[in-house]
Amino acid sequence: MNTHKKISCTERERLAIWKKKGLSNIDCAKRLGRSVSTIGRELNRNKTRVSVGWNNWELVYEPSHAQAVAMERQKNAWYAKEPLKNKKIFSFVMEKLREAWSPEQISGRLKYQDYPDDKSMHICMETIYQFIYKDKTDKMREALAMERILDKRLPKSKNVATVTDHEKPLYEYLRRKQVRRRTKGGRKSQRVRIPDRVSIHDRPKAIDKRKQFGHWEGDSIVGLGHKSGLHTEYERVASLTRIERMIRITAAQAALAAQRVFTPLPAHAKRSTTLDNGSEHINHKDFGLQAYFADPYSSWQRGGNENCNLWIRYYFPKGTDFSTITDEELRDVEWELNNRPRKRLNFKTPQEVFDRYLNQP
């Protein structure tokens, strides 16, 4: 029997005709392939009162009215339940979205790190994405501000959502801030003659497998007018990101920025770095460790660093004048990136993994 699907508009029209002909609920149920209780519940819930004379009324089953009542009930059902499974998960998701965690990171952190044995606190990342892109999200953001889940009178705690959750569409909390989910892209490297260049193909194969700690990937992020910028380094095992300022996009500034990253580290934490072919890397011998170079126009060979730069662009979009960005802001962004769980780390944070390897000589 078709007992799990909701009754359709066509079925309601047939049911109304058959009942007018005097068919029993059992006969209607057999014809529709439904249970008798489903037919009885449909007739009882969706009847309407009509006038049959002066001050006389009768309850009748009218299909168009029944369909309208059912649709309204279905629409209201979304608001009758807790968003995202329960209030605690909802608040955790909203909090972490505001901290720029991805739905995958949120889901993985709950399942593998924070609540591995509590299935009531597990939620699929696809469920979070559907919630973010659901049409009803705008309704919640705008119209539910005065209702229970977003009530100003509720105490501000980690288990309760507040009105700050409706300041902007939820997709704007995602890294790319796209109205629709789209495919990835990336920027390409430039072909520049690098003195004493060592190709990535001459790099030890062990580095490719991400088994040895202390191998990095480096690049530059260019600011407004190709003047100021950032030098970034990404450790391949721990996925740790380091950000240093460059006053100008020059080889000398890149070397100074790299020295600020690597000089404080012990030898086992700075074995090599892999760079692109930008002109700012011609002084790679001053970086303080062995440098390898990816092939021209092959950013995928330094995929970890390209990805971390994409995240940094989430905070500092193209056209940012880095001379106006304070050191404190750079450190805040660096801290957020390094204290966000990663899937490839079994949802540990890069800082947790980096510290563990750092303390193992």
C-alpha positions as CSV (number, residue, x, y, z in Angstrom):
1,M,0.0,0.0,0.0
2,N,1.1,3.6,-0.7
3,T,1.0,4.6,3.0
4,H,4.1,6.8,3.3
5,K,3.4,9.4,0.6
6,K,1.2,12.4,1.2
7,I,-2.2,12.4,-0.6
8,S,-2.0,14.3,-3.8
9,C,-4.5,16.9,-5.3
10,T,-5.7,14.3,-7.9
11,E,-6.3,11.7,-5.2
12,R,-8.4,14.3,-3.2
13,E,-10.5,15.0,-6.3
14,R,-11.2,11.3,-6.8
15,L,-11.9,10.8,-3.1
16,A,-14.5,13.6,-3.2
17,I,-16.3,12.1,-6.2
18,W,-16.4,8.6,-4.7
19,K,-17.7,9.8,-1.4
20,K,-20.5,11.7,-3.1
21,K,-21.4,8.4,-4.8
22,G,-21.6,6.8,-1.4
23,L,-18.5,4.6,-1.5
24,S,-17.2,3.5,1.9
25,N,-13.8,4.5,3.2
26,I,-12.7,0.9,2.7
27,D,-13.6,1.0,-1.0
28,C,-11.9,4.4,-1.5
29,A,-8.7,3.1,0.3
30,K,-8.6,0.1,-2.0
31,R,-9.0,2.2,-5.2
32,L,-6.2,4.6,-4.1
33,G,-3.9,1.9,-2.7
34,R,-4.1,3.6,0.7
35,S,-4.8,2.4,4.3
36,V,-8.3,2.9,5.6
37,S,-6.9,5.0,8.5
38,T,-5.3,7.3,6.0
39,I,-8.6,7.9,4.2
40,G,-10.4,8.4,7.5
41,R,-7.8,10.9,8.7
42,E,-7.9,12.8,5.5
43,L,-11.7,13.2,5.6
44,N,-11.8,14.2,9.2
45,R,-9.0,16.7,9.1
46,N,-9.8,18.5,5.9
47,K,-13.6,18.9,5.9
48,T,-15.1,22.4,5.6
49,R,-18.4,23.7,7.0
50,V,-21.0,24.9,4.4
51,S,-24.4,26.4,4.7
52,V,-27.4,24.3,3.8
53,G,-30.1,26.7,4.8
54,W,-31.0,29.3,7.4
55,N,-28.7,28.8,10.4
56,N,-28.0,25.2,9.2
57,W,-24.5,24.0,8.5
58,E,-23.0,20.8,7.2
59,L,-19.4,19.4,7.1
60,V,-18.4,18.4,3.6
61,Y,-15.2,17.2,2.0
62,E,-14.3,19.6,-0.9
63,P,-11.0,18.8,-2.7
64,S,-9.8,22.3,-3.4
65,H,-10.3,23.3,0.2
66,A,-8.7,20.1,1.5
67,Q,-5.6,20.7,-0.7
68,A,-5.3,24.3,0.5
69,V,-5.6,23.3,4.1
70,A,-3.0,20.5,3.6
71,M,-0.5,22.8,1.9
72,E,-0.8,25.4,4.7
73,R,-0.3,22.7,7.3
74,Q,2.7,21.4,5.5
75,K,4.2,24.9,5.3
76,N,3.7,25.5,9.0
77,A,5.2,22.1,9.9
78,W,8.7,23.5,9.1
79,Y,8.4,26.1,11.8
80,A,6.9,23.6,14.3
81,K,10.1,21.7,14.6
82,E,13.6,22.6,15.6
83,P,15.9,23.8,12.7
84,L,18.8,21.4,12.1
85,K,17.6,18.5,14.3
86,N,17.7,20.2,17.7
87,K,18.3,23.6,19.3
88,K,21.9,22.7,20.5
89,I,23.0,21.7,17.0
90,F,21.3,24.7,15.5
91,S,23.2,27.1,17.7
92,F,26.5,25.2,17.2
93,V,26.1,25.4,13.4
94,M,25.2,29.1,13.5
95,E,28.1,29.9,15.8
96,K,30.6,28.1,13.6
97,L,29.2,29.5,10.3
98,R,29.9,33.0,11.7
99,E,33.5,31.8,12.4
100,A,33.8,30.8,8.7
101,W,33.7,27.0,9.3
102,S,32.4,25.0,6.4
103,P,29.4,22.7,6.7
104,E,31.8,19.7,6.3
105,Q,34.1,21.0,9.1
106,I,31.1,21.5,11.4
107,S,29.7,18.1,10.7
108,G,33.0,16.4,11.0
109,R,33.9,18.2,14.3
110,L,30.7,17.1,15.9
111,K,30.9,13.5,14.7
112,Y,34.6,12.7,15.1
113,Q,35.9,15.0,17.8
114,D,33.3,16.6,20.1
115,Y,30.5,13.9,20.2
116,P,31.8,10.7,18.7
117,D,29.5,8.5,20.8
118,D,26.4,10.7,20.8
119,K,24.5,10.2,17.5
120,S,21.9,12.8,18.6
121,M,24.7,15.4,18.0
122,H,25.6,14.2,14.5
123,I,24.4,16.0,11.4
124,C,25.2,15.5,7.8
125,M,27.0,18.4,6.0
126,E,24.5,18.1,3.1
127,T,21.7,18.8,5.6
128,I,23.5,22.0,6.6
129,Y,24.0,23.0,3.0
130,Q,20.3,22.4,2.3
131,F,19.4,24.5,5.3
132,I,21.6,27.4,4.1
133,Y,20.2,27.4,0.6
134,K,16.6,26.7,1.5
135,D,14.1,29.4,0.5
136,K,12.7,29.3,4.0
137,T,16.0,30.5,5.4
138,D,15.2,34.1,4.3
139,K,11.8,33.8,6.1
140,M,13.6,32.6,9.3
141,R,16.2,35.4,9.0
142,E,13.6,38.2,8.6
143,A,10.3,37.1,10.1
144,L,11.2,34.7,12.9
145,A,13.3,37.3,14.7
146,M,10.5,37.8,17.3
147,E,9.7,34.1,17.6
148,R,11.1,31.6,20.1
149,I,14.2,30.4,18.4
150,L,15.5,34.0,17.8
151,D,13.8,35.6,20.8
152,K,15.9,38.4,22.4
153,R,14.5,37.4,25.8
154,L,16.3,34.1,25.7
155,P,19.6,34.0,27.5
156,K,22.7,34.3,25.4
157,S,24.5,30.9,25.7
158,K,26.1,28.4,23.5
159,N,22.8,26.4,23.5
160,V,20.5,29.2,22.4
161,A,20.4,31.1,19.1
162,T,20.0,34.9,19.3
163,V,18.8,37.6,16.9
164,T,22.4,38.1,15.7
165,D,21.7,35.0,13.6
166,H,19.5,36.9,11.1
167,E,21.8,39.7,10.1
168,K,22.5,38.4,6.6
169,P,21.7,35.4,4.4
170,L,23.4,32.3,5.6
171,Y,25.3,31.6,2.3
172,E,27.3,34.8,3.0
173,Y,29.0,33.0,5.9
174,L,30.5,30.5,3.5
175,R,33.9,31.0,2.0
176,R,32.8,31.9,-1.5
177,K,29.5,33.6,-0.5
178,Q,27.7,32.2,-3.5
179,V,24.0,32.2,-3.9
180,R,24.4,28.9,-5.7
181,R,27.0,26.2,-5.2
182,R,29.5,26.3,-8.0
183,T,32.7,24.6,-9.2
184,K,36.1,25.6,-8.1
185,G,38.7,27.8,-9.8
186,G,42.1,29.1,-9.1
187,R,44.8,31.5,-10.1
188,K,47.8,30.5,-12.2
189,S,51.5,31.1,-11.6
190,Q,53.8,33.3,-13.7
191,R,56.7,32.0,-15.8
192,V,59.9,33.7,-14.4
193,R,63.5,32.8,-14.6
194,I,64.6,31.7,-11.1
195,P,68.3,31.5,-10.3
196,D,69.4,28.1,-8.9
197,R,65.9,26.8,-9.4
198,V,65.3,23.2,-8.3
199,S,62.3,21.6,-9.9
200,I,59.5,19.9,-7.9
201,H,60.3,16.8,-9.9
202,D,63.7,16.6,-8.1
203,R,61.9,16.8,-4.7
204,P,62.2,13.7,-2.6
205,K,59.2,11.4,-3.2
206,A,58.6,11.2,0.6
207,I,57.4,14.8,0.6
208,D,54.6,13.9,-1.9
209,K,53.1,11.4,0.5
210,R,52.9,14.0,3.4
211,K,54.5,11.6,5.8
212,Q,57.4,13.8,7.0
213,F,56.8,16.9,9.0
214,G,58.4,20.2,8.2
215,H,57.8,20.6,4.4
216,W,55.9,23.7,3.4
217,E,54.4,25.4,0.4
218,G,54.7,29.2,-0.1
219,D,53.2,31.9,-2.2
220,S,52.3,35.6,-2.3
221,I,48.9,37.4,-2.1
222,V,49.0,40.7,-4.0
223,G,47.1,43.7,-2.7
224,L,45.7,46.8,-4.2
225,G,47.7,48.2,-7.2
226,H,50.2,45.3,-6.9
227,K,52.0,47.2,-4.1
228,S,51.6,45.7,-0.7
229,G,50.9,42.1,-0.1
230,L,51.2,39.0,2.0
231,H,53.6,36.0,2.0
232,T,51.9,32.8,3.1
233,E,53.4,29.4,4.0
234,Y,51.4,26.2,4.5
235,E,52.8,23.1,6.3
236,R,51.9,20.0,4.3
237,V,51.4,17.5,7.2
238,A,49.6,19.7,9.7
239,S,47.9,22.1,7.2
240,L,49.1,25.0,9.4
241,T,49.1,28.4,7.7
242,R,51.5,31.3,8.4
243,I,50.9,34.8,7.2
244,E,53.5,37.6,7.0
245,R,53.2,41.1,5.6
246,M,55.2,42.4,2.6
247,I,55.4,46.2,2.3
248,R,56.1,45.7,-1.4
249,I,55.9,42.7,-3.7
250,T,59.7,42.3,-4.1
251,A,62.2,39.5,-3.7
252,A,63.8,41.2,-0.7
253,Q,60.4,41.6,1.1
254,A,59.5,38.0,0.4
255,A,62.8,36.7,1.8
256,L,62.3,38.8,5.0
257,A,58.7,37.5,5.4
258,A,59.9,33.9,5.0
259,Q,62.6,34.4,7.5
260,R,60.0,35.7,10.1
261,V,58.2,32.4,9.5
262,F,61.1,29.9,9.6
263,T,63.7,31.4,11.8
264,P,62.0,30.6,15.1
265,L,61.3,27.0,14.1
266,P,63.6,24.0,15.0
267,A,65.3,22.2,12.2
268,H,62.8,19.3,11.9
269,A,60.0,21.8,11.4
270,K,61.6,23.6,8.4
271,R,63.0,21.0,6.0
272,S,61.8,22.5,2.7
273,T,59.3,24.8,1.0
274,T,57.7,24.5,-2.5
275,L,57.1,27.8,-4.3
276,D,55.6,29.1,-7.5
277,N,57.6,30.9,-10.2
278,G,56.9,34.4,-9.2
279,S,59.6,37.0,-9.4
280,E,59.4,37.7,-5.7
281,H,60.9,34.3,-5.1
282,I,64.2,34.8,-6.8
283,N,65.9,35.3,-3.4
284,H,64.8,31.8,-2.3
285,K,68.2,31.0,-1.0
286,D,67.7,33.6,1.8
287,F,64.5,31.8,3.0
288,G,66.6,29.6,5.3
289,L,65.6,26.2,4.0
290,Q,65.7,24.2,0.7
291,A,63.3,25.5,-1.9
292,Y,61.6,23.6,-4.7
293,F,59.6,25.1,-7.6
294,A,56.4,23.9,-9.1
295,D,55.9,23.8,-12.9
296,P,54.6,26.9,-14.5
297,Y,50.8,27.2,-14.6
298,S,50.5,24.1,-12.3
299,S,49.0,25.5,-9.1
300,W,47.6,22.1,-8.3
301,Q,51.2,21.0,-7.4
302,R,50.9,23.3,-4.4
303,G,47.3,22.7,-3.7
304,G,47.4,23.1,0.0
305,N,48.8,26.6,-0.2
306,E,46.5,27.6,-3.0
307,N,43.6,26.5,-0.8
308,C,44.8,28.4,2.2
309,N,45.2,31.5,0.1
310,L,41.7,31.1,-1.1
311,W,40.6,31.1,2.5
312,I,42.6,34.2,3.2
313,R,40.9,35.9,0.3
314,Y,37.6,35.2,2.2
315,Y,38.8,37.8,4.8
316,F,40.8,40.0,2.4
317,P,39.1,40.1,-1.1
318,K,41.0,41.1,-4.2
319,G,41.7,44.8,-4.2
320,T,42.5,44.9,-0.5
321,D,45.1,47.5,0.5
322,F,47.2,45.5,3.0
323,S,48.9,48.7,4.2
324,T,45.6,49.5,6.0
325,I,45.4,46.0,7.6
326,T,46.8,45.9,11.1
327,D,49.1,43.2,12.4
328,E,46.4,42.2,14.9
329,E,43.9,41.6,12.1
330,L,46.5,39.3,10.3
331,R,47.1,37.3,13.5
332,D,43.3,37.0,14.0
333,V,42.9,35.5,10.6
334,E,45.8,33.2,11.0
335,W,44.4,32.0,14.3
336,E,41.0,31.3,12.9
337,L,42.5,29.3,10.0
338,N,44.7,27.2,12.3
339,N,42.1,26.5,14.9
340,R,39.4,25.3,12.5
341,P,39.0,21.5,12.1
342,R,40.1,19.8,8.9
343,K,38.7,16.7,7.3
344,R,42.1,15.4,6.2
345,L,43.2,15.7,9.9
346,N,40.2,13.6,11.1
347,F,38.7,16.9,12.1
348,K,41.5,17.9,14.4
349,T,42.8,21.5,14.0
350,P,46.0,22.3,12.2
351,Q,47.4,24.0,15.4
352,E,46.7,20.8,17.4
353,V,48.5,18.6,14.9
354,F,51.4,21.1,14.4
355,D,52.0,21.4,18.1
356,R,52.2,17.6,18.5
357,Y,54.8,17.3,15.7
358,L,56.7,20.4,16.9
359,N,57.2,18.7,20.3
360,Q,58.5,15.5,18.7
361,P,62.2,16.1,17.8
